[in-house]
Amino acid sequence: MTDFYLLTKPECPLCNEALLAIHHSEPDEPVRLHIVDISQQPALLEEYAWLVPVLVRDGDDAELRWPFGNELEEFLNS
């Protein structure tokens, strides 16, 4: 099982869309999704404030930035 981190912030409609896209995806293996509110972490807020939502894969710290599009399935299966 691979861990993924969805970087979000409060009242972010795109973050909600990203979460729905992840939930509707069909990865080959189960994934564990962690929601990270960047507004609670100054370093992340500084780096990602205008980029969220961003999906980060644990292990290699690869990032998938919004809009996810067709790349989501491939990213979850890598």
C-alpha positions as protocol buffer text, in pm:
chain_id: "A"
residue {
  index: 1
  type: MET
  ca { x: 0 y: 0 z: 0 }
}
residue {
  index: 2
  type: THR
  ca { x: 138 y: 337 z: -101 }
}
residue {
  index: 3
  type: ASP
  ca { x: 80 y: 655 z: 98 }
}
residue {
  index: 4
  type: PHE
  ca { x: -22 y: 976 z: -77 }
}
residue {
  index: 5
  type: TYR
  ca { x: -61 y: 1325 z: 63 }
}
residue {
  index: 6
  type: LEU
  ca { x: -316 y: 1567 z: -77 }
}
residue {
  index: 7
  type: LEU
  ca { x: -204 y: 1920 z: -1 }
}
residue {
  index: 8
  type: THR
  ca { x: -508 y: 2139 z: 53 }
}
residue {
  index: 9
  type: LYS
  ca { x: -625 y: 2452 z: 227 }
}
residue {
  index: 10
  type: PRO
  ca { x: -960 y: 2554 z: 375 }
}
residue {
  index: 11
  type: GLU
  ca { x: -1242 y: 2663 z: 145 }
}
residue {
  index: 12
  type: CYS
  ca { x: -1067 y: 2537 z: -168 }
}
residue {
  index: 13
  type: PRO
  ca { x: -1319 y: 2416 z: -428 }
}
residue {
  index: 14
  type: LEU
  ca { x: -1043 y: 2270 z: -645 }
}
residue {
  index: 15
  type: CYS
  ca { x: -923 y: 2068 z: -346 }
}
residue {
  index: 16
  type: ASN
  ca { x: -1271 y: 1920 z: -312 }
}
residue {
  index: 17
  type: GLU
  ca { x: -1270 y: 1831 z: -684 }
}
residue {
  index: 18
  type: ALA
  ca { x: -928 y: 1670 z: -646 }
}
residue {
  index: 19
  type: LEU
  ca { x: -1046 y: 1463 z: -352 }
}
residue {
  index: 20
  type: LEU
  ca { x: -1346 y: 1340 z: -552 }
}
residue {
  index: 21
  type: ALA
  ca { x: -1123 y: 1252 z: -847 }
}
residue {
  index: 22
  type: ILE
  ca { x: -895 y: 1048 z: -620 }
}
residue {
  index: 23
  type: HIS
  ca { x: -1192 y: 868 z: -462 }
}
residue {
  index: 24
  type: HIS
  ca { x: -1331 y: 784 z: -806 }
}
residue {
  index: 25
  type: SER
  ca { x: -999 y: 655 z: -937 }
}
residue {
  index: 26
  type: GLU
  ca { x: -931 y: 286 z: -966 }
}
residue {
  index: 27
  type: PRO
  ca { x: -566 y: 222 z: -877 }
}
residue {
  index: 28
  type: ASP
  ca { x: -419 y: -126 z: -919 }
}
residue {
  index: 29
  type: GLU
  ca { x: -332 y: -144 z: -549 }
}
residue {
  index: 30
  type: PRO
  ca { x: -500 y: 17 z: -246 }
}
residue {
  index: 31
  type: VAL
  ca { x: -365 y: 357 z: -151 }
}
residue {
  index: 32
  type: ARG
  ca { x: -367 y: 542 z: 179 }
}
residue {
  index: 33
  type: LEU
  ca { x: -459 y: 908 z: 141 }
}
residue {
  index: 34
  type: HIS
  ca { x: -358 y: 1170 z: 396 }
}
residue {
  index: 35
  type: ILE
  ca { x: -512 y: 1517 z: 379 }
}
residue {
  index: 36
  type: VAL
  ca { x: -262 y: 1792 z: 464 }
}
residue {
  index: 37
  type: ASP
  ca { x: -395 y: 2140 z: 544 }
}
residue {
  index: 38
  type: ILE
  ca { x: -106 y: 2360 z: 436 }
}
residue {
  index: 39
  type: SER
  ca { x: -253 y: 2661 z: 617 }
}
residue {
  index: 40
  type: GLN
  ca { x: -137 y: 2499 z: 943 }
}
residue {
  index: 41
  type: GLN
  ca { x: 224 y: 2462 z: 825 }
}
residue {
  index: 42
  type: PRO
  ca { x: 403 y: 2787 z: 734 }
}
residue {
  index: 43
  type: ALA
  ca { x: 676 y: 2626 z: 520 }
}
residue {
  index: 44
  type: LEU
  ca { x: 420 y: 2437 z: 309 }
}
residue {
  index: 45
  type: LEU
  ca { x: 196 y: 2743 z: 285 }
}
residue {
  index: 46
  type: GLU
  ca { x: 485 y: 2949 z: 153 }
}
residue {
  index: 47
  type: GLU
  ca { x: 575 y: 2689 z: -110 }
}
residue {
  index: 48
  type: TYR
  ca { x: 229 y: 2571 z: -221 }
}
residue {
  index: 49
  type: ALA
  ca { x: -13 y: 2856 z: -141 }
}
residue {
  index: 50
  type: TRP
  ca { x: -116 y: 2915 z: -504 }
}
residue {
  index: 51
  type: LEU
  ca { x: -56 y: 2560 z: -629 }
}
residue {
  index: 52
  type: VAL
  ca { x: -299 y: 2349 z: -426 }
}
residue {
  index: 53
  type: PRO
  ca { x: -430 y: 2095 z: -470 }
}
residue {
  index: 54
  type: VAL
  ca { x: -112 y: 1894 z: -508 }
}
residue {
  index: 55
  type: LEU
  ca { x: -91 y: 1517 z: -468 }
}
residue {
  index: 56
  type: VAL
  ca { x: 242 y: 1393 z: -329 }
}
residue {
  index: 57
  type: ARG
  ca { x: 353 y: 1031 z: -339 }
}
residue {
  index: 58
  type: ASP
  ca { x: 539 y: 905 z: -31 }
}
residue {
  index: 59
  type: GLY
  ca { x: 874 y: 744 z: -93 }
}
residue {
  index: 60
  type: ASP
  ca { x: 994 y: 950 z: -388 }
}
residue {
  index: 61
  type: ASP
  ca { x: 808 y: 1277 z: -310 }
}
residue {
  index: 62
  type: ALA
  ca { x: 683 y: 1294 z: -669 }
}
residue {
  index: 63
  type: GLU
  ca { x: 413 y: 1558 z: -717 }
}
residue {
  index: 64
  type: LEU
  ca { x: 105 y: 1571 z: -934 }
}
residue {
  index: 65
  type: ARG
  ca { x: -33 y: 1922 z: -962 }
}
residue {
  index: 66
  type: TRP
  ca { x: -386 y: 2021 z: -1045 }
}
residue {
  index: 67
  type: PRO
  ca { x: -552 y: 1966 z: -1284 }
}
residue {
  index: 68
  type: PHE
  ca { x: -484 y: 1593 z: -1250 }
}
residue {
  index: 69
  type: GLY
  ca { x: -652 y: 1483 z: -1572 }
}
residue {
  index: 70
  type: ASN
  ca { x: -561 y: 1144 z: -1714 }
}
residue {
  index: 71
  type: GLU
  ca { x: -230 y: 1140 z: -1528 }
}
residue {
  index: 72
  type: LEU
  ca { x: -398 y: 1057 z: -1196 }
}
residue {
  index: 73
  type: GLU
  ca { x: -436 y: 683 z: -1259 }
}
residue {
  index: 74
  type: GLU
  ca { x: -78 y: 651 z: -1380 }
}
residue {
  index: 75
  type: PHE
  ca { x: 53 y: 852 z: -1084 }
}
residue {
  index: 76
  type: LEU
  ca { x: -134 y: 637 z: -833 }
}
residue {
  index: 77
  type: ASN
  ca { x: -1 y: 320 z: -997 }
}
residue {
  index: 78
  type: SER
  ca { x: 365 y: 427 z: -1020 }
}
